[in-house]
Amino acid sequence: MRLFSKIRSRGGFTLVELLTVLMIIGLLAALLMPNFLRARFKTYHAACMQNEKNIGTALESYSHDNNDQYPDSLNSLVTVGLGREYLTKIPSCPSNDGEYDTVFEVDNSTNRYTVVCPGIHDSQLPNVSATFPWFANGVVYEFGP
């Protein structure tokens, strides 16, 4: 019995062990954080491109119903009054909740329009140029400055 009474149980971790574990966790977080951010911004790009595709489809429908004229504002696609609604609401950018109507341009003389995503994207990442998804009729989804 005496043999067992002399064995002391170790009740906790030493400071060196705790600091080592914290250092390893910090190193892993530092290595993985850019990958998580990059995946997040890729998701923003995909969502913006889908929003722009929906806006483009609504613009083409509006143009077809209105003698090949595009609206002056995306609000015309939502509040048509006597006609039909082409969008239930103007989409907002998933990265900052900005509305696409602020960066919508139309030129009825050339029958062209451009919709640019108003949000922040991969420009926040190091070593990545600032690119914003944009969509224009006759152009398939492009990324431009």
C-alpha positions in Angstrom: 0.0 0.0 0.0 2.8 2.3 0.7 4.0 2.1 -2.8 0.8 3.5 -4.2 0.7 6.4 -1.7 4.0 7.8 -2.9 2.8 8.2 -6.6 1.7 11.7 -7.2 -0.8 12.4 -9.9 0.0 15.3 -12.2 -2.9 17.7 -12.1 -2.4 20.0 -15.1 -0.2 21.3 -17.9 2.9 23.3 -17.6 3.2 26.8 -19.0 5.6 25.6 -21.7 3.2 22.9 -22.9 0.3 25.5 -23.1 2.4 28.0 -25.0 3.6 25.3 -27.4 0.0 24.3 -28.2 -1.1 28.0 -28.6 1.9 28.6 -30.9 0.9 25.6 -33.1 -2.7 26.7 -33.3 -1.7 30.2 -34.2 0.6 28.9 -36.9 -2.1 26.8 -38.4 -4.6 29.7 -38.3 -2.0 31.9 -40.1 -1.5 29.3 -42.8 -5.2 28.6 -43.4 -6.7 32.1 -43.1 -5.8 33.2 -46.7 -7.4 30.0 -48.1 -10.6 30.7 -46.2 -10.7 34.3 -47.4 -10.0 33.3 -51.0 -12.9 30.8 -50.9 -15.2 33.4 -49.4 -14.4 35.9 -52.2 -14.9 33.2 -54.9 -18.3 32.7 -53.4 -19.0 36.4 -53.7 -17.9 36.3 -57.4 -20.2 33.4 -58.1 -23.2 35.1 -56.4 -22.5 38.4 -58.2 -22.3 36.7 -61.6 -25.6 34.9 -60.9 -27.2 38.2 -59.9 -25.9 39.9 -63.1 -27.2 37.0 -65.2 -30.7 37.4 -63.7 -30.5 41.2 -64.2 -29.4 40.6 -67.8 -32.3 38.2 -68.5 -34.8 40.8 -67.0 -33.3 43.5 -69.1 -33.6 41.5 -72.3 -37.2 40.6 -71.4 -38.0 44.3 -70.8 -36.3 45.3 -74.1 -38.3 42.7 -76.0 -41.6 44.0 -74.5 -40.6 47.7 -75.1 -39.5 48.0 -78.7 -35.9 47.1 -78.1 -35.4 49.9 -75.5 -33.7 49.2 -72.2 -34.9 51.0 -69.0 -33.1 54.0 -67.6 -33.0 52.4 -64.2 -33.1 48.9 -62.8 -36.0 50.1 -60.7 -38.2 50.0 -63.8 -37.7 46.2 -63.8 -39.4 46.0 -60.4 -42.1 48.6 -60.5 -43.6 48.4 -64.0 -47.1 49.4 -63.1 -49.3 48.4 -66.1 -46.9 45.9 -67.5 -45.2 43.0 -65.7 -42.5 42.8 -63.1 -39.3 41.5 -64.5 -37.6 41.2 -61.1 -39.2 40.8 -57.7 -36.5 43.0 -56.3 -33.1 44.5 -57.3 -30.5 42.1 -56.1 -27.9 43.3 -53.7 -24.2 42.4 -53.7 -23.5 39.7 -51.2 -20.2 41.2 -50.2 -21.5 44.6 -49.1 -25.3 44.8 -49.7 -24.7 47.5 -52.4 -27.4 47.7 -55.1 -26.6 47.1 -58.7 -28.7 50.1 -59.8 -25.9 52.4 -58.7 -23.5 50.9 -61.3 -26.0 50.3 -64.2 -25.4 52.1 -67.5 -27.5 52.0 -70.6 -26.9 53.5 -74.0 -30.1 53.2 -76.1 -28.5 54.7 -79.1 -26.2 51.7 -79.4 -28.6 49.4 -77.7 -26.0 48.4 -75.0 -26.1 48.1 -71.3 -23.5 47.3 -68.6 -24.1 46.1 -65.1 -21.2 46.1 -62.7 -21.1 44.5 -59.2 -20.8 47.3 -56.6 -19.2 45.2 -53.9 -15.7 44.4 -52.7 -14.2 41.2 -53.9 -10.7 39.8 -54.2 -9.2 43.3 -54.3 -8.9 42.8 -50.5 -6.5 39.9 -50.9 -2.8 40.4 -51.1 -1.2 39.9 -54.6 -4.6 39.9 -56.4 -5.7 42.7 -58.7 -8.9 44.5 -58.1 -11.5 42.9 -60.4 -15.2 43.2 -60.3 -17.6 41.0 -62.1 -19.5 42.8 -64.8 -22.1 41.8 -67.4 -23.0 43.5 -70.7 -25.3 42.4 -73.5 -23.5 40.6 -76.2 -20.6 39.8 -73.8 -20.5 36.6 -71.7 -19.6 37.1 -68.1 -16.3 39.0 -67.9 -14.1 40.2 -65.2 -12.9 43.7 -65.8 -11.3 46.6 -63.9 
